[in-house]
Amino acid sequence: MQDVRFVIITGLSGAGKTQAVRSLEDMGYFCVDNLPPTLIPKFAELVRESGGFRHIALVVDIRGGDFFDSAIEALEELERSGFAYQILFLEASDEVLVARFKETRRRHPLAPQGRVEAGLAEERRRLEWLRGKAHHIVDTTNLSPQELRRRIAELFSGEAPVGRMIVNLVSFGFKYGVPRDADLVLDVRFLPNPHYVPSLKPLTGNDRAVREYVLKWPVTRKFLAKAWSLVGFLLPQYVNEGKPQLTIAVGCTGGQHRSVVVANQLAERVRAERYPVLVEHRDVGRWRGEAGKGAEAPVAPGAIGGQAPEEPG
């Protein structure tokens, strides 16, 4: 089972274990939080037999109460069975941890009725042996959540299923609403509309004739250059911020012609930069059969673009 990446996350309460496991989950790991240590060998055996998971992360800490004391035996059993694992240990200064507990108004698991400092002291004592076995120790005292995500990526993304931020490009029609999960919205309703060309009206932006029509206009080429200048600048900034995926929505009136062409063009540029890309044309064909003209939707707050014509495009 050397091809399985098996990570055990542990450390002090408030040091960032939740953020760490979420980061690994975003990277494609199958994650289990607060698994009793006695179940680790059994869980590992299930993984071995199923063969369905290759990247796994478990959170094990003192929340397990008396079960936590069996962690030594559980890890020794893993080693005897030849199951390789790595331990990620997170810690921080007492001053910072106390401040985090006060900010969240949570009680320390080992001091539910007492002072946080007393709970931290006992927790450090009980975790000392596990810290000594850790493969990676990360001090989060001076790390922001984004910096911790980057640190986790540096340690574990090399063998993860997804090593780079995923970019979702979605074309849509404003008359059907802006995608709710969009991080960036580009409004292309100002571009010449193929809807008014009878031979192009029944086609979509995936058809060559429509693509050539939209791209032949100087305003389209100029917009694509400016849009890529923005997107190309933003991609590495979002990566540095630790964002696992970015959704760019491109909208025209009906989501049939112009937005499809522009979304496809941007997808090609993003792929050329070696980012994983998913393309969705949400509203292609949706306007067919509708009676009359659709009501014009307003430009979404923060959308980049201009005034819209009234017909799908």
C-alpha positions as CSV (number, residue, x, y, z in Angstrom):
1,M,0.0,0.0,0.0
2,Q,2.9,2.4,-0.6
3,D,0.7,4.1,-3.3
4,V,-1.7,5.3,-0.6
5,R,-1.1,8.7,1.0
6,F,-2.3,8.3,4.6
7,V,-2.0,11.5,6.7
8,I,-2.8,11.7,10.4
9,I,-3.5,15.3,11.5
10,T,-3.1,16.0,15.2
11,G,-1.9,18.7,17.5
12,L,-3.1,21.3,20.0
13,S,-6.7,22.5,20.2
14,G,-7.1,25.8,18.3
15,A,-3.9,25.3,16.3
16,G,-5.7,24.9,12.9
17,K,-6.6,21.2,12.5
18,T,-10.0,22.1,11.1
19,Q,-8.4,24.4,8.5
20,A,-5.8,21.7,7.7
21,V,-8.3,19.0,7.1
22,R,-10.5,21.3,4.9
23,S,-7.4,22.1,2.8
24,L,-6.7,18.5,2.3
25,E,-10.3,17.8,1.5
26,D,-10.2,20.5,-1.2
27,M,-7.1,18.8,-2.6
28,G,-9.0,15.6,-3.1
29,Y,-8.3,13.7,0.1
30,F,-10.9,11.6,1.7
31,C,-11.1,13.0,5.3
32,V,-12.4,11.7,8.6
33,D,-12.5,14.0,11.6
34,N,-12.1,12.8,15.2
35,L,-11.7,9.1,14.5
36,P,-11.1,7.1,17.7
37,P,-7.5,5.9,17.5
38,T,-8.6,2.3,18.2
39,L,-10.4,2.3,14.8
40,I,-7.4,3.5,12.8
41,P,-5.9,0.0,12.0
42,K,-9.4,-1.3,11.1
43,F,-10.0,1.7,8.9
44,A,-6.6,1.3,7.2
45,E,-7.4,-2.4,6.5
46,L,-10.7,-1.4,4.9
47,V,-8.8,1.1,2.7
48,R,-6.3,-1.7,1.8
49,E,-9.1,-4.1,0.8
50,S,-11.2,-1.7,-1.1
51,G,-8.5,0.0,-3.1
52,G,-10.9,2.9,-3.7
53,F,-9.0,5.6,-1.9
54,R,-5.4,6.8,-2.6
55,H,-5.3,10.0,-0.5
56,I,-6.7,9.8,3.0
57,A,-6.5,12.2,6.0
58,L,-7.6,11.5,9.6
59,V,-7.9,13.9,12.5
60,V,-6.9,12.4,15.8
61,D,-6.7,14.5,19.0
62,I,-7.6,14.6,22.6
63,R,-11.3,15.1,21.9
64,G,-11.3,11.3,21.8
65,G,-11.0,11.3,25.6
66,D,-9.9,8.0,27.0
67,F,-9.8,6.5,23.5
68,F,-6.9,8.9,22.6
69,D,-4.6,7.0,25.0
70,S,-4.8,4.0,22.6
71,A,-3.2,6.0,19.8
72,I,0.3,4.5,20.6
73,E,-0.9,1.0,20.1
74,A,-2.9,1.9,17.0
75,L,0.2,3.4,15.3
76,E,2.4,0.5,16.3
77,E,-0.2,-1.8,14.7
78,L,-0.2,0.2,11.5
79,E,3.6,-0.1,11.4
80,R,3.5,-3.9,12.0
81,S,1.1,-4.3,9.1
82,G,3.4,-2.3,6.8
83,F,0.9,0.5,6.3
84,A,2.9,3.7,5.7
85,Y,1.6,7.0,7.2
86,Q,2.7,10.5,7.9
87,I,1.8,12.6,11.0
88,L,1.1,16.3,10.6
89,F,1.4,18.0,14.0
90,L,0.0,21.6,14.4
91,E,0.9,23.8,17.3
92,A,1.0,27.5,18.3
93,S,2.0,29.6,21.3
94,D,-0.2,29.6,24.4
95,E,-0.8,33.3,24.0
96,V,-2.2,32.9,20.5
97,L,-4.2,29.8,21.4
98,V,-5.8,31.5,24.4
99,A,-6.7,34.4,22.2
100,R,-8.3,32.1,19.6
101,F,-10.4,30.3,22.3
102,K,-11.6,33.7,23.6
103,E,-12.4,34.9,20.1
104,T,-14.5,31.8,19.4
105,R,-15.9,31.5,22.9
106,R,-15.2,27.8,23.0
107,R,-14.1,25.8,25.9
108,H,-10.9,23.7,25.9
109,P,-11.7,20.0,25.8
110,L,-9.5,19.3,28.8
111,A,-10.7,22.2,30.9
112,P,-14.4,22.6,30.3
113,Q,-15.0,24.3,33.6
114,G,-11.5,25.7,34.1
115,R,-8.9,28.0,32.6
116,V,-7.8,27.5,29.0
117,E,-4.2,27.7,30.1
118,A,-4.6,24.7,32.3
119,G,-6.2,22.7,29.5
120,L,-3.4,23.6,27.1
121,A,-0.7,22.6,29.6
122,E,-2.3,19.2,30.1
123,E,-2.8,18.8,26.3
124,R,0.9,19.5,25.6
125,R,1.9,16.9,28.1
126,R,-0.4,14.2,26.6
127,L,0.7,15.0,23.1
128,E,4.4,15.2,23.7
129,W,5.0,11.6,22.5
130,L,3.0,12.1,19.4
131,R,4.8,15.3,18.6
132,G,8.0,13.3,18.8
133,K,6.8,10.9,16.1
134,A,5.5,13.7,13.7
135,H,6.9,13.8,10.2
136,H,5.8,17.5,9.8
137,I,5.4,20.1,12.6
138,V,3.7,23.3,11.6
139,D,3.7,26.3,14.0
140,T,0.6,28.4,13.2
141,T,1.3,31.2,15.7
142,N,2.0,33.7,13.0
143,L,0.1,32.1,10.1
144,S,-3.1,33.4,8.6
145,P,-5.6,30.8,7.3
146,Q,-4.5,31.5,3.8
147,E,-0.8,31.0,4.7
148,L,-1.7,27.7,6.5
149,R,-3.5,26.5,3.3
150,R,-0.4,27.3,1.3
151,R,1.8,25.4,3.8
152,I,-0.5,22.4,3.6
153,A,-0.4,22.5,-0.2
154,E,3.4,22.7,-0.1
155,L,3.6,19.6,2.0
156,F,1.0,17.4,0.5
157,S,-0.2,18.6,-3.0
158,G,2.7,16.9,-4.9
159,E,1.0,13.5,-4.8
160,A,-2.6,14.7,-4.5
161,P,-5.1,14.2,-7.3
162,V,-5.5,17.9,-7.8
163,G,-2.2,19.9,-7.6
164,R,-3.5,23.2,-8.9
165,M,-6.5,25.4,-8.6
166,I,-9.5,24.3,-10.7
167,V,-10.9,27.0,-12.9
168,N,-14.7,26.7,-13.8
169,L,-15.8,28.7,-16.8
170,V,-19.6,29.1,-17.1
171,S,-21.5,30.8,-19.9
172,F,-25.0,32.0,-19.0
173,G,-27.9,34.2,-19.9
174,F,-28.6,37.2,-17.7
175,K,-32.3,36.7,-18.3
176,Y,-32.0,33.4,-16.4
177,G,-30.0,34.9,-13.5
178,V,-26.3,35.1,-12.7
179,P,-24.7,31.8,-11.4
180,R,-24.8,32.1,-7.6
181,D,-21.3,30.6,-7.1
182,A,-19.6,33.0,-9.5
183,D,-16.4,34.6,-8.2
184,L,-16.0,36.9,-11.3
185,V,-18.6,37.9,-13.7
186,L,-17.9,39.2,-17.3
187,D,-20.8,40.9,-19.1
188,V,-20.4,40.6,-22.9
189,R,-23.9,41.9,-23.9
190,F,-22.2,44.9,-25.6
191,L,-20.7,42.7,-28.3
192,P,-22.4,42.4,-31.8
193,N,-25.2,39.9,-31.4
194,P,-25.5,36.8,-33.8
195,H,-29.2,36.6,-32.8
196,Y,-29.9,39.2,-35.4
197,V,-28.3,37.2,-38.2
198,P,-31.0,34.7,-39.5
199,S,-28.6,32.0,-40.4
200,L,-26.8,32.2,-37.0
201,K,-29.9,32.6,-34.8
202,P,-30.6,28.8,-34.3
203,L,-26.9,28.0,-33.7
204,T,-24.8,28.3,-30.6
205,G,-21.4,29.7,-29.7
206,N,-20.1,26.2,-30.1
207,D,-20.7,26.3,-33.8
208,R,-17.9,27.5,-36.1
209,A,-20.0,30.0,-37.9
210,V,-21.1,31.8,-34.7
211,R,-17.6,31.7,-33.3
212,E,-16.2,33.3,-36.5
213,Y,-18.9,36.0,-36.4
214,V,-18.3,36.9,-32.8
215,L,-14.5,36.9,-33.1
216,K,-14.3,38.9,-36.4
217,W,-15.2,42.2,-34.7
218,P,-12.3,44.4,-33.4
219,V,-14.2,45.1,-30.2
220,T,-14.4,41.4,-29.4
221,R,-10.7,40.9,-29.9
222,K,-9.9,44.0,-27.8
223,F,-12.2,42.8,-25.0
224,L,-10.6,39.3,-25.0
225,A,-7.2,40.8,-24.7
226,K,-8.3,43.0,-21.7
227,A,-10.2,40.1,-20.1
228,W,-7.3,37.8,-20.3
229,S,-5.0,40.5,-18.9
230,L,-7.2,40.6,-15.9
231,V,-7.8,36.8,-15.5
232,G,-4.1,36.0,-16.2
233,F,-3.1,38.4,-13.4
234,L,-5.7,37.0,-11.0
235,L,-5.0,33.3,-11.3
236,P,-1.7,33.2,-9.5
237,Q,-3.0,35.6,-6.9
238,Y,-5.8,33.3,-6.1
239,V,-3.4,30.4,-6.0
240,N,-1.2,32.2,-3.5
241,E,-4.3,33.0,-1.4
242,G,-5.0,29.3,-1.2
243,K,-8.2,29.2,-3.2
244,P,-9.0,25.6,-4.4
245,Q,-11.2,26.6,-7.3
246,L,-12.3,29.8,-9.2
247,T,-15.6,30.2,-11.0
248,I,-15.6,32.7,-13.9
249,A,-19.1,33.4,-15.3
250,V,-19.5,35.0,-18.8
251,G,-22.9,36.3,-19.5
252,C,-24.8,37.6,-22.5
253,T,-28.6,38.1,-22.7
254,G,-29.7,34.5,-23.4
255,G,-26.5,32.5,-22.9
256,Q,-26.7,31.2,-26.5
257,H,-24.0,32.8,-28.6
258,R,-21.6,35.5,-27.4
259,S,-21.0,34.2,-23.8
260,V,-20.4,30.7,-25.1
261,V,-17.7,31.9,-27.6
262,V,-16.0,34.1,-25.0
263,A,-16.1,31.4,-22.3
264,N,-14.5,28.9,-24.8
265,Q,-11.8,31.4,-25.7
266,L,-10.9,32.1,-22.1
267,A,-10.9,28.3,-21.4
268,E,-8.2,27.8,-24.1
269,R,-6.0,30.5,-22.6
270,V,-6.4,29.1,-19.0
271,R,-5.5,25.6,-20.3
272,A,-2.4,26.9,-21.9
273,E,-1.3,28.1,-18.5
274,R,-1.8,24.4,-17.3
275,Y,-4.7,25.0,-14.9
276,P,-7.4,22.3,-14.8
277,V,-10.4,23.7,-16.5
278,L,-14.1,22.8,-16.4
279,V,-16.4,24.5,-19.0
280,E,-20.2,24.6,-18.6
281,H,-22.6,26.3,-21.0
282,R,-25.5,26.6,-18.6
283,D,-28.3,28.1,-20.8
284,V,-27.5,26.9,-24.3
285,G,-30.7,26.2,-26.1
286,R,-32.8,27.3,-23.2
287,W,-34.5,30.2,-25.0
288,R,-35.9,28.0,-27.8
289,G,-39.6,27.7,-27.6
290,E,-40.1,30.7,-25.3
291,A,-42.8,33.1,-26.5
292,G,-41.8,36.7,-27.0
293,K,-38.7,38.4,-25.9
294,G,-37.2,37.8,-22.4
295,A,-37.2,40.6,-19.9
296,E,-33.8,42.3,-19.8
297,A,-31.8,41.5,-16.7
298,P,-29.8,44.3,-15.1
299,V,-26.0,44.1,-14.9
300,A,-24.9,42.2,-11.8
301,P,-23.1,44.1,-9.2
302,G,-19.4,43.9,-9.9
303,A,-20.0,42.6,-13.5
304,I,-17.5,43.8,-16.1
305,G,-19.1,44.8,-19.4
306,G,-21.7,47.1,-20.8
307,Q,-25.2,47.7,-22.0
308,A,-27.3,44.8,-23.4
309,P,-29.5,44.3,-26.4
310,E,-32.9,42.7,-25.8
311,E,-32.6,39.4,-27.6
312,P,-30.8,36.2,-26.6
313,G,-27.2,36.1,-27.7
